[in-house]
Amino acid sequence: MLANIPELGAWRWMYAVAVVPALIVAVARLWITESPHWLLARGRRADAEAQMARLLRRSPRYPAVVHLCEPKEKDPSKGNIAKLFTARYRRAAILASVPWFLQDLGTYGIGIFTPTILARAVGHKVEHDRNIADLVNNDALAARGSALIDAFLIVGIVAAVLLVNRFGSIRLQVLGFVGCAAGLAMAAGSSWATGGAQVAMIFAGFMIFNFMTNMGPNAQTYLLAGEVFPTKVRGTGAGFAAAFAKIGAVATAFLFPILLADIGREALLSILITTSILGAVVTWAFRIETTGVNLETIGVE
């Protein structure tokens, strides 16, 4: 975008481009299959069976007829956030929200500001922008440096898809948090190296972080938030977890550049190492295994 529109206003077109796929997804959601679990929990058995039949549609048709058993618990009332803090759901609420919050601190901090960190560490950019051309050139240099690092996000999510049913979300999330801490530690330790070794450590550290975060917490927090609650509060629980996590994302977006300037790269990375380790500890301490478990039995007394 900068190569074709070398102007300060190019950021508007960058945001505009992202609107197109968002609109496509928004329209496509109008035809998504409704959750049979949710319908059944509210006593709408016929609707649930119809949606399940739609979900299982194949050729040749199998099963020919879908019959669902009545759930052990029915609750036609709307979800209530207060329920999440009762003794029955508190463990699930902590597992779904706190690690997600801690993960967003690192993922958004490193993700948004990777070009800035690389530009400052590698030192190829002009120290003080003298004109728009310098500003555009500096952004282009930083973007090239982050492109290879960001490719490991794709590798990480592929690994998550392949491994989650084998090892489980809890193990992958704990391993991912530990791996994130290791990658950030390598990047932070680059300050004791010089020349090519320093650059290699920074790149390697961020590559490890991106791979491990997408294999672990960045992918698994989505899954766990949608699985650790029983059906009647699943939407409320997952929504609360996502909202709580975005507090960390927004705080990082505002505070990261300030802290980077005030305390430096190494100190800031050390803070993110600590939050990653804390994420692993909280995940393991409040773990609820969902892999291979019938979701209708989770949280049901």
Buried (B, 14 or more C-beta within 10 A) or exposed (E): EBEEBBEEEBEEEEEEEEEEEEEEEEEEEEEEEBBBBBBBBBBBBEBBBBBBBEEEEEEEEEEEEBEBEEBEEEBEEEBEEEBBEEEEBEBBBBBBBBBBBBBBBBBBBBBBBBBBBBBBBBEEBBEEBEEEEBBBBBBBBBBEBBEEBBEBBEBBBEBBEEBBEEEBBBBBBBBBBBBBBBBBBBBBBBBEEEEEEBBEBBBBBBBBBBBBBBBBBBBBBBBBBBBBBBBBBBBBBBEBBBEBBBEBBEBBBEBBBEBBEEEEBEEBBBBBBBBBBBBBBBBBEBBBBBBEEEBBEBBEE
